[in-house]
Amino acid sequence: MSDITIRGAGIFGLSIAWACVQRGARVQIIDPYGPGAGSSGGIVGALAPHVPENWNPKKAFQLESLLMAADFWRGVTEVGGVDAGYARTGRTQPIADDAGLALARQRTETAKDLWKGDAHWVVQPCDENPWAPLSPTGWMIHDTLSARLHPRKACAALVAALESRGVEVVNDAPDHGAVLWATGIAGLETLNQTAPRLVGTGVKGQAALLRYDARNQPQLFAGGVHAIPHLDGTVAIGSTSEREWEIDDTTDAQLDAVIDRARAAIPALHNASVIERWAGIRPRSRSRAPMLGAWPGHPGHFIANGGFKIGFGMAPKVAGVLADLMLDGLDTIPNGFRVEDSF
């Protein structure tokens, strides 16, 4: 008999299952489509922070999670033997004009205070590295907090770690114990049917995987495009944010423009071949922060949803917070993340 039933085997469901198992809980995971079948099965994997200014609980929570990530993914890999492709390699961004340069230098100072020396935001001249982006000012931002992983491999690493502890993802089973709903866009649509207002919605994204080996380089944000080097010698670029979409929409008509922008901003990618195209629907809560906590009106049921673009970066902290709540009744969910904030 399980202590916890988790419905949904995306990044939130798998991470929370892992945190619960580590604390000795008996867990079952149910997903009719299998692990990473939704937006967690994408290809981008940018774990990038919000800018260090206008501090709020969301940014503080994200900072804690990003700082936890190295130990979290190291532990997962050691137990399951599958590498998630995690590395804290940082991120660079070209600076477009003098106003942007002044703002970037101001953020260097606020990062010293807000990131407390655990990471740095530095303005530096562009170098001759072929991976460096084109910069109109000759200057770029380099932050040391950003990290990357491969989303599919991260899900596979969690599955392997859980299987080593006797927990498998099954297609169907009855609920036992507390029930966590981490069902992404399908979960948001269910909540929207009963909530007094729109709880959340899906936002479509499109991304591409290019053959270019920059595995030891930082990720880039240039030309409005993220470029993330993976350990397998590929670079993921993306993505779009589209409000108009349909269920099972996998069209990628906007992706050619994304690829063109990436090649224009990053000379190293000019001749890199496209080896995969991806499109999917990402769940975004009304509050734009992850939606965590007890499901109002459903005793014993909990929700973890709305990861949107930051789900993988938030996962280590989300996992611990939900395990605290479901196993020990300890509620440390910050304001703005609570389920009721979106109702």
Secondary structure, 3 states (H helix, E strand, C coil): CCCEEEECCCHHHHHHHHHHHHCCCCEEEECCCCCCCCHHHCCCCEECCCCCCCCCHHHHHHHHHHHHHHHHHHHHHHHHCCCCCCECCCEEEECCCHHHHHHHHHHHHHHHHHCCCCCCEEEEECCCCCCCCCCCCCEEEEECCCEECCHHHHHHHHHHHHHHCCCCEECCCCCCCEEEECCHHHHHHHHHHHCCCCCEEEEEEEEEEEECCCCCCCEEEECCEEEEECCCCEEEEECCCECCCCCCCCCCCCHHHHHHHHHHHCHHHCCCEEEEEEEEEEEEECCCCCEEEECCCCCCEEEEECCCCCHHHHHHHHHHHHHHHHHHCCCCCCCCCEHHHHC
